[in-house]
Amino acid sequence: MRAVAAAIWSPTLAQGWNMNTEVGRVLGETTKYVMDCSAAFSLVPKPVGWVPGWAYVATTSVQIVAYVTGASAHRVYRTCVIGTASRQRPFIELASAEI
């Protein structure tokens, strides 16, 4: 899960977060938002399917990291990653703090 968080935000931020079930849920939700945002562009292959929660993130983390990295490398898709990361940051911070 930390690799997914690092791909969306930054390795430095992800390193400080407590990876728990709620963080996994937020990561799953965040991944879906990035995928939904970039779906209209359809240039970067997406991981197959989407199921909310930490189990999805844990089992498909390699594909998610590859997807987010590919999206981040393309300036149009990068807006999806940056916008979603900004919107979801308070939620992952609260989840990490178990608040």
Backbone as a printed PyTorch tensor [residue, N CA C, xyz], in Angstrom:
tensor([[[  0.8170,  -1.1930,   0.0000],
         [  0.0000,   0.0000,   0.0000],
         [  0.8620,   1.2600,   0.0000]],

        [[  2.0140,   1.1690,   0.6600],
         [  2.8930,   2.3420,   0.7350],
         [  3.3710,   2.7560,  -0.6600]],

        [[  3.6360,   1.7770,  -1.5260],
         [  4.0900,   2.0870,  -2.8860],
         [  3.0010,   2.8270,  -3.6640]],

        [[  1.7540,   2.4400,  -3.4570],
         [  0.6410,   3.1180,  -4.1250],
         [  0.5310,   4.5540,  -3.6150]],

        [[  0.6020,   4.7210,  -2.2930],
         [  0.5390,   6.0670,  -1.7060],
         [  1.6980,   6.9260,  -2.2040]],

        [[  2.8850,   6.3380,  -2.3020],
         [  4.0600,   7.0790,  -2.7830],
         [  3.8850,   7.5020,  -4.2370]],

        [[  3.2650,   6.6530,  -5.0450],
         [  3.0450,   6.9880,  -6.4540],
         [  2.0320,   8.1210,  -6.6040]],

        [[  1.0690,   8.1960,  -5.6970],
         [  0.0380,   9.2300,  -5.7880],
         [  0.5030,  10.5320,  -5.1480]],

        [[  1.0750,  10.4620,  -3.9610],
         [  1.5160,  11.6760,  -3.2570],
         [  3.0240,  11.8270,  -3.4010]],

        [[  3.7830,  11.2440,  -2.5080],
         [  5.2420,  11.2550,  -2.6200],
         [  5.7850,  10.2050,  -1.6680]],

        [[  6.9800,   9.6720,  -1.9510],
         [  7.5680,   8.6960,  -1.0330],
         [  7.7490,   9.2640,   0.3770]],

        [[  8.0970,  10.5320,   0.4710],
         [  8.3130,  11.1480,   1.7820],
         [  7.0220,  11.1730,   2.5960]],

        [[  5.9300,  11.5930,   1.9860],
         [  4.6480,  11.6060,   2.6960],
         [  4.2120,  10.1930,   3.0580]],

        [[  4.2880,   9.2840,   2.1020],
         [  3.8380,   7.9120,   2.3290],
         [  4.6310,   7.2290,   3.4360]],

        [[  5.9020,   7.5430,   3.5410],
         [  6.7480,   6.9300,   4.5660],
         [  6.2480,   7.2590,   5.9740]],

        [[  5.6710,   8.4330,   6.1590],
         [  5.2130,   8.8450,   7.4800],
         [  3.8170,   8.3710,   7.8470]],

        [[  3.1130,   7.7480,   6.9250],
         [  1.7420,   7.3370,   7.1980],
         [  1.6670,   5.9310,   7.7560]],

        [[  0.7490,   5.7350,   8.6900],
         [  0.4490,   4.4290,   9.2610],
         [ -0.4550,   3.6930,   8.2700]],

        [[  0.0340,   2.5990,   7.7070],
         [ -0.7480,   1.8450,   6.7240],
         [ -1.7240,   0.9260,   7.4630]],

        [[ -2.9710,   1.3370,   7.5100],
         [ -3.9970,   0.5590,   8.1900],
         [ -5.1700,   0.3280,   7.2340]],

        [[ -6.2020,  -0.3200,   7.7310],
         [ -7.3500,  -0.6520,   6.8860],
         [ -8.0210,   0.5900,   6.3090]],

        [[ -8.1590,   1.6280,   7.1070],
         [ -8.8120,   2.8540,   6.6290],
         [ -7.9620,   3.5480,   5.5640]],

        [[ -6.6440,   3.5300,   5.7300],
         [ -5.7530,   4.0840,   4.6990],
         [ -5.9360,   3.2930,   3.4070]],

        [[ -6.0520,   1.9810,   3.5160],
         [ -6.3010,   1.1520,   2.3390],
         [ -7.5940,   1.5110,   1.6420]],

        [[ -8.6210,   1.7970,   2.4380],
         [ -9.9020,   2.2000,   1.8570],
         [ -9.7530,   3.5260,   1.1090]],

        [[ -9.0560,   4.4830,   1.7210],
         [ -8.8430,   5.7850,   1.0790],
         [ -8.0000,   5.6120,  -0.1860]],

        [[ -6.9910,   4.7470,  -0.1460],
         [ -6.1670,   4.4980,  -1.3380],
         [ -7.0020,   3.8970,  -2.4640]],

        [[ -7.8830,   2.9530,  -2.1210],
         [ -8.7650,   2.3670,  -3.1270],
         [ -9.6730,   3.4100,  -3.7500]],

        [[-10.2350,   4.2670,  -2.9070],
         [-11.1070,   5.3440,  -3.3800],
         [-10.3260,   6.3320,  -4.2540]],

        [[ -9.1310,   6.6780,  -3.8100],
         [ -8.2930,   7.6200,  -4.5510],
         [ -7.9160,   7.0480,  -5.9140]],

        [[ -7.5550,   5.7700,  -5.9340],
         [ -7.2120,   5.1050,  -7.1940],
         [ -8.3950,   5.1530,  -8.1580]],

        [[ -9.5910,   4.8940,  -7.6390],
         [-10.7800,   4.9420,  -8.4940],
         [-10.9920,   6.3440,  -9.0560]],

        [[-10.7910,   7.3740,  -8.2340],
         [-10.9500,   8.7470,  -8.7150],
         [ -9.9570,   9.0650,  -9.8340]],

        [[ -8.7110,   8.6130,  -9.6760],
         [ -7.7040,   8.8430, -10.7220],
         [ -8.1200,   8.1170, -12.0020]],

        [[ -8.5670,   6.8640, -11.8520],
         [ -8.9860,   6.0890, -13.0180],
         [-10.1980,   6.7250, -13.7000]],

        [[-11.1610,   7.1710, -12.9060],
         [-12.3500,   7.8120, -13.4800],
         [-11.9810,   9.0930, -14.2230]],

        [[-11.0970,   9.8830, -13.6180],
         [-10.6790,  11.1450, -14.2380],
         [ -9.9790,  10.8960, -15.5720]],

        [[ -9.1070,   9.9120, -15.5970],
         [ -8.3170,   9.6810, -16.8040],
         [ -9.0290,   8.8060, -17.8360]],

        [[-10.1570,   8.2130, -17.4720],
         [-10.8740,   7.3300, -18.4020],
         [-11.2660,   8.0430, -19.6860]],

        [[-11.5870,   9.3060, -19.5850],
         [-11.9940,  10.0550, -20.7740],
         [-10.8650,  10.1690, -21.7920]],

        [[ -9.6450,  10.1210, -21.3140],
         [ -8.4990,  10.2440, -22.2120],
         [ -8.1270,   8.9070, -22.8510]],

        [[ -8.3200,   7.8180, -22.1390],
         [ -8.1040,   6.4410, -22.6200],
         [ -6.7770,   6.2080, -23.3320]],

        [[ -5.7180,   6.8250, -22.8830],
         [ -4.4140,   6.6010, -23.5040],
         [ -3.5090,   5.6900, -22.6810]],

        [[ -3.7280,   5.6410, -21.3810],
         [ -2.8940,   4.8250, -20.5020],
         [ -3.6900,   3.5920, -20.1020]],

        [[ -3.1440,   2.3780, -20.3110],
         [ -3.8760,   1.1710, -19.9120],
         [ -4.1500,   1.1810, -18.4110]],

        [[ -5.3590,   0.7700, -18.0280],
         [ -5.7570,   0.7640, -16.6290],
         [ -5.6970,  -0.6520, -16.0640]],

        [[ -5.4920,  -0.7850, -14.7350],
         [ -5.6200,  -2.1000, -14.1130],
         [ -7.0540,  -2.6010, -14.3180]],

        [[ -7.2140,  -3.8990, -14.4410],
         [ -8.5230,  -4.4840, -14.6890],
         [ -9.3770,  -4.4080, -13.4300]],

        [[-10.6270,  -3.9950, -13.5960],
         [-11.5940,  -3.9880, -12.5000],
         [-11.2780,  -3.0040, -11.4020]],

        [[-12.1960,  -2.9010, -10.4570],
         [-11.9550,  -2.0750,  -9.2870],
         [-12.9080,  -2.5170,  -8.2020]],

        [[-12.3560,  -2.8100,  -7.0490],
         [-13.1320,  -3.1710,  -5.8770],
         [-12.6460,  -2.2730,  -4.7580]],

        [[-13.5260,  -1.6000,  -4.0390],
         [-13.0780,  -0.6800,  -2.9960],
         [-12.3700,  -1.3930,  -1.8520]],

        [[-11.4550,  -0.6830,  -1.2140],
         [-10.8400,  -1.1840,   0.0040],
         [ -9.4000,  -1.6140,  -0.1440]],

        [[ -8.8340,  -1.9690,   0.9920],
         [ -7.4110,  -2.2920,   1.0610],
         [ -7.0780,  -3.5760,   0.3290]],

        [[ -7.9910,  -4.5440,   0.2690],
         [ -7.6900,  -5.8140,  -0.3950],
         [ -7.3850,  -5.5870,  -1.8740]],

        [[ -8.1680,  -4.7290,  -2.5190],
         [ -7.9220,  -4.4100,  -3.9250],
         [ -6.5570,  -3.7610,  -4.0840]],

        [[ -6.2730,  -2.7980,  -3.2200],
         [ -4.9960,  -2.0880,  -3.2970],
         [ -3.8450,  -3.0580,  -3.0710]],

        [[ -3.9800,  -3.9350,  -2.0800],
         [ -2.9050,  -4.8770,  -1.7640],
         [ -2.6580,  -5.8670,  -2.8990]],

        [[ -3.7130,  -6.3790,  -3.5120],
         [ -3.5350,  -7.4010,  -4.5440],
         [ -3.1670,  -6.8440,  -5.9120]],

        [[ -3.4430,  -5.5810,  -6.1470],
         [ -3.1450,  -5.0060,  -7.4620],
         [ -2.1750,  -3.8340,  -7.3800]],

        [[ -1.3950,  -3.7720,  -6.3140],
         [ -0.5230,  -2.6070,  -6.0960],
         [  0.4730,  -2.3930,  -7.2300]],

        [[  1.0230,  -3.4530,  -7.7890],
         [  2.0010,  -3.3020,  -8.8760],
         [  1.3380,  -2.6450, -10.0860]],

        [[  0.1380,  -3.1000, -10.4300],
         [ -0.5810,  -2.5160, -11.5600],
         [ -0.9900,  -1.0710, -11.2690]],

        [[ -1.4060,  -0.7980, -10.0290],
         [ -1.8100,   0.5640,  -9.6680],
         [ -0.6200,   1.5090,  -9.7740]],

        [[  0.5330,   1.0890,  -9.2350],
         [  1.7310,   1.9350,  -9.2950],
         [  2.1030,   2.2000, -10.7520]],

        [[  2.0600,   1.1620, -11.5880],
         [  2.3840,   1.3360, -13.0080],
         [  1.3980,   2.2990, -13.6660]],

        [[  0.1310,   2.1750, -13.3310],
         [ -0.8930,   3.0540, -13.9030],
         [ -0.6910,   4.5000, -13.4750]],

        [[ -0.5290,   4.7160, -12.1680],
         [ -0.3660,   6.0850, -11.6610],
         [  0.9290,   6.6960, -12.1760]],

        [[  1.9930,   5.8920, -12.2460],
         [  3.2630,   6.3860, -12.7770],
         [  3.1020,   6.7780, -14.2440]],

        [[  2.4130,   5.9470, -15.0140],
         [  2.1480,   6.2690, -16.4170],
         [  1.2940,   7.5080, -16.5490]],

        [[  0.2890,   7.6180, -15.6910],
         [ -0.5760,   8.7960, -15.7190],
         [  0.2050,  10.0490, -15.3370]],

        [[  1.0720,   9.9320, -14.3490],
         [  1.8520,  11.0900, -13.8950],
         [  2.8440,  11.5640, -14.9440]],

        [[  3.3160,  10.6490, -15.7780],
         [  4.3080,  10.9990, -16.7930],
         [  3.6890,  11.7860, -17.9520]],

        [[  2.4030,  11.6560, -18.1450],
         [  1.7100,  12.3430, -19.2330],
         [  1.0540,  13.5910, -18.6560]],

        [[  1.3750,  14.7510, -19.1670],
         [  0.9240,  15.9980, -18.5270],
         [ -0.5880,  16.1260, -18.4340]],

        [[ -1.3350,  15.5750, -19.3750],
         [ -2.7920,  15.6530, -19.2960],
         [ -3.2950,  14.7900, -18.1450]],

        [[ -2.7870,  13.5630, -18.0570],
         [ -3.1970,  12.6650, -16.9840],
         [ -2.7000,  13.1550, -15.6290]],

        [[ -1.5620,  13.8140, -15.6320],
         [ -0.9890,  14.2950, -14.3690],
         [ -1.9740,  15.2020, -13.6390]],

        [[ -2.7850,  15.9310, -14.3760],
         [ -3.7970,  16.7670, -13.7220],
         [ -4.7710,  15.9180, -12.9110]],

        [[ -5.0630,  14.7170, -13.3900],
         [ -5.9420,  13.8070, -12.6450],
         [ -5.2890,  13.3820, -11.3350]],

        [[ -4.0120,  13.0200, -11.3970],
         [ -3.2940,  12.5640, -10.2040],
         [ -3.1510,  13.7110,  -9.2080]],

        [[ -2.7270,  14.8740,  -9.6710],
         [ -2.5150,  16.0180,  -8.7730],
         [ -3.8380,  16.4780,  -8.1520]],

        [[ -4.8600,  16.6060,  -8.9600],
         [ -6.1600,  17.0390,  -8.4430],
         [ -6.7330,  16.0650,  -7.4310]],

        [[ -6.6510,  14.7780,  -7.7520],
         [ -7.1650,  13.7600,  -6.8410],
         [ -6.3410,  13.7080,  -5.5650]],

        [[ -5.0250,  13.7780,  -5.6970],
         [ -4.1530,  13.7490,  -4.5150],
         [ -4.4560,  14.9260,  -3.5960]],

        [[ -4.6720,  16.0860,  -4.1690],
         [ -4.9950,  17.2700,  -3.3610],
         [ -6.3180,  17.1010,  -2.6300]],

        [[ -7.3000,  16.5890,  -3.3460],
         [ -8.6240,  16.4110,  -2.7500],
         [ -8.6250,  15.3310,  -1.6670]],

        [[ -7.8570,  14.2780,  -1.8580],
         [ -7.8710,  13.1410,  -0.9410],
         [ -6.8690,  13.2540,   0.2090]],

        [[ -5.9590,  14.2080,   0.1530],
         [ -4.9120,  14.3110,   1.1800],
         [ -5.4590,  14.4120,   2.6010]],

        [[ -6.4480,  15.2560,   2.8760],
         [ -6.9450,  15.3060,   4.2620],
         [ -7.5050,  13.9660,   4.7290]],

        [[ -8.1410,  13.2310,   3.8240],
         [ -8.7440,  11.9540,   4.1920],
         [ -7.6910,  10.9070,   4.5370]],

        [[ -6.5950,  10.8770,   3.7730],
         [ -5.5590,   9.8920,   4.0700],
         [ -4.7970,  10.2730,   5.3380]],

        [[ -4.6220,  11.5680,   5.5700],
         [ -3.9690,  12.0170,   6.8090],
         [ -4.8020,  11.6020,   8.0230]],

        [[ -6.1120,  11.8260,   7.9650],
         [ -6.9910,  11.4310,   9.0670],
         [ -7.0150,   9.9180,   9.2460]],

        [[ -7.0630,   9.1830,   8.1390],
         [ -7.0710,   7.7210,   8.2170],
         [ -5.7810,   7.2010,   8.8320]],

        [[ -4.6620,   7.7770,   8.4450],
         [ -3.3680,   7.3610,   8.9850],
         [ -3.2840,   7.6300,  10.4850]],

        [[ -3.8640,   8.7350,  10.9140],
         [ -3.8590,   9.0930,  12.3360],
         [ -4.9450,   8.3460,  13.1150]],

        [[ -5.7210,   7.5210,  12.3960],
         [ -6.8170,   6.7380,  12.9720],
         [ -7.8410,   7.6230,  13.6720]],

        [[ -8.1320,   8.7410,  13.0230],
         [ -9.1370,   9.6780,  13.5530],
         [-10.4600,   9.4250,  12.8650]]])
